[in-house]
Amino acid sequence: MTADLWNRALILIKKNIASNQFDNYIKILSFDSFENNTVTLVTANQFHQKYIKTYFLTDIVSALSTAAGEPVKIKLSVLKKTTPPRPAQQLIFPGIAESKRRPERPVLQPKYTFNKFIAGKCNELAYRSAQAVALRPTKEFNPLYIYGGTGLGKTHLAHATAHKIIAKHPNLKIVYVQAEVFKNEVSVAAIKKDRSKLWGKYRTCDVLIFDDVHHLANWHGTQKEFFDMFNQLYDSHRQIIVTSNVSPNNIYGIDDRIRSRLCVGGFFEVLPPERDVRIKIIQLKASQYSIKIPDDCIDAIADAFKQDIRTIEGCVVTLGAHASLMQKEITRSLTDRIINQIKNTDSSDTIISVKDIQKQVSSYFKLSGVEALTKRSKSRKFLYPRQLAMYLSRSLTDLSLKEIGSAFGGRDHTSVHNAIDSVKKKMLFDTSFKKKVDDLFTLCN
């Protein structure tokens, strides 16, 4: 067995957990070995290891056992940090002191580098601005703000920038953090009434990369911590890089002081890729995994998925897995079948709608009908089903938050965002609630 076992398991795990949980916690696990019926996976740090054991162990064991065709055990180890050799000369930036010891490195995706990023008209400005910051931290855009829809390459650019800075300026302390993790750290510091560890981590860094800042919406205590941290770093001429799903002016539920500071440097949008970029992405991904995909199949994938690079890459990996398992070449028939599965379609090309989801949810919770999910009631009997239906609508359709809100009695963007956030948090700690979500995913599909 090789890492191919883990790749097949990832496909299964992704179907059973929320996409943000998969990206934040599962995707960054590394396959190490498969010996004596035990798969060893490497976690980013002790916090990551404990989190996986607490919330995702059962899902991972189940997926690995299914992929292996026999019961499998797993062992979780923690990534060991290594220190690369020191260069002869080191560039020092204004306000950034050179450390005598090389700082601890952030956990980054090895594949997220500039030479593996396909640039086009859709992302050229964001791409060039990230490269400029990587070459000259604090000299170009500070903060650098990159925004765009899910799966379009924002995180790829953020990681690529960090990789480049590390390569050119290895003594700079770089901290990469996702907003959800930052919220947890701030909460823990508040509970312990001790912010020294938090400040030591963030306020002493030379480069801060803050992913998905929009997730701070309506978390006012966390926003204050972010605001103070941002000010100290900015005033000390430290580089700040921020990513988000929307532009600074369109983040709802965030302090205006933060919004204005995010606009100070430069903000650049990443748009859905044009067709030639989609084709290059498919070809690159196929080359990386040594997958032979005929040209007509590449065209079919490029035409099927126009909004999300991550879905395109997932389709290529899934095609490769099917071909490898069945020991057959990739055909147009197989490609069409995988495309339909990913798009949640059947042979008649019917796509799931919000109305379908509302019907399934109202039936599952034995409500009087779809109207129960759209009326303005804060009764718990209707609140949780409505939040669940919004969460499913976001996960299973391509609709925006505003469009989903319209389908639920004309609710606004913020209400839908809060409902989805509430479901995600509840799933982490309430196993019976998570089972209901899983049941409804199955029913809706």
C-alpha positions, 0 to 999 in steps of 0.5 A, a space after each residue: 500500500 502507498 499514499 494512494 490509499 490515503 488519496 482514496 480515503 480522502 475522497 471518502 472523508 470529503 463526502 462525510 464532513 463539512 468542506 471547511 473542516 476538511 480543508 482546515 483539518 483533514 487536508 493538511 494531514 500527511 501520509 507517512 506509512 502503512 505497516 502491520 495494518 496501521 496507517 501512520 498520519 502526520 499532524 501539524 502540531 499537538 493541537 492539530 493531533 488532539 483535534 483530529 483524535 477528538 472530532 475526526 478519528 472515526 471518520 478517518 478510520 472508516 474511510 481508510 478501512 473502506 479504501 483498503 478493503 479490510 479493517 485498518 488502524 491509524 496512528 497520529 504523529 506530530 510533524 518534526 521541525 527541521 532547520 535548513 542551513 543558514 545562507 551567507 548573507 541575509 537581507 534585513 527589512 526596516 523594522 524587521 530584526 534578524 533573528 540569531 536562530 531560525 524561527 519555527 516554520 508555519 505549516 504550509 501545503 508543499 504543492 502550493 507554490 508559484 510555479 504550480 499556480 496557473 495565472 491568467 486574466 482571472 487572477 493576474 493582478 493577485 498573482 503579480 502582487 503576491 509575487 511582489 510582496 514575496 520578493 520585497 516584504 513591506 515594500 509593496 502592498 501592506 497589507 496585501 488583501 486577496 479575495 474571491 470565491 471558494 476554491 479559486 486559489 486565494 490560499 494557494 497564493 498565500 502559501 506560495 508567498 510564504 514559501 517564497 519569503 522563506 526561501 529568500 529570507 529564511 530568518 524572518 518569522 512567518 505566522 500563517 493562521 486561519 480565522 477559525 483557529 485564531 478565534 479558538 486561540 483568542 477564546 482559550 486565552 480569554 478563558 485562561 485570562 492569559 494572553 502572553 502566549 497569544 501575543 508572543 506568537 502573533 505580535 512578534 512575527 515578521 510576516 502574518 498571513 491571515 486566511 479567511 478574515 471574513 470568518 471574524 464577522 460578528 465575533 467582536 471580542 476576537 475582532 478587537 484582538 485582531 485590530 490591536 495585533 494588526 496595528 502593532 504589526 503595521 506600525 512596526 513595518 511588518 508584512 500582513 497578508 489577508 485572504 477573504 471571500 469578499 472585498 473589505 467593504 463587503 464583509 458584514 458584521 466587522 468593525 469599520 476600523 478593521 475594514 479601513 485598515 484592510 483597504 490601506 495596502 492593496 486588494 486584488 480579486 481572484 475571479 473564476 478561471 477562463 476556459 484556457 486556464 481551466 484546461 491548463 489546471 487539468 493538464 497540470 494536475 494530471 501531470 502531477 498525478 501521472 494520470 493520462 486524460 484524453 483531450 476530449 475528456 479534458 474539454 468535458 471537465 473544463 466545460 463542466 466546472 467553470 466556477 471552482 478550481 478545487 472542484 476541477 482538481 477533485 474531478 481529475 483526482 477522482 478520475 485517476 482513482 477510478 482508472 487505477 482501481 478498475 485498471 482501465 483507461 479513462 474514457 469519455 463515458 467514465 468522465 461524464 459519469 464522474 462529472 455527473 456525480 460531482 455535480 449532484 446530477 443524474 442521467 436526466 441532468 436534474 440539479 438539486 434546488 433549494 426547494 428540494 432541500 427545503 422539502 427534505 428538511 421539513 419532511 425529516 423534522 416533520 414540519 407542516 411544510 416548506 413554509 415553516 422554514 421561510 416564516 420569521 419565527 425564532 422558535 427552536 422547532 423551526 430555528 434549527 431546521 431552517 439553519 440546517 436547510 441554509 447550510 445544506 443549500 450552501 453546500 449542495 448548490 452554487 447559490 450565493 448567500 444573498 440568493 439563499 436568503 431570498 429563498 428563506 423568506 427574504 433573509 439577508 446575507 448576514 443571517 444566512 452566514 450566521 446560520 451556516 456558522 452556527 451549524 458548523 460549530 454545533 457539528 463539532 461538539 454535538 454528535 447527534 446533530 452531526 448525524 442529522 446533518 449526515 442523514 440529510 446530506 444523504 437524503 438530499 443527494 
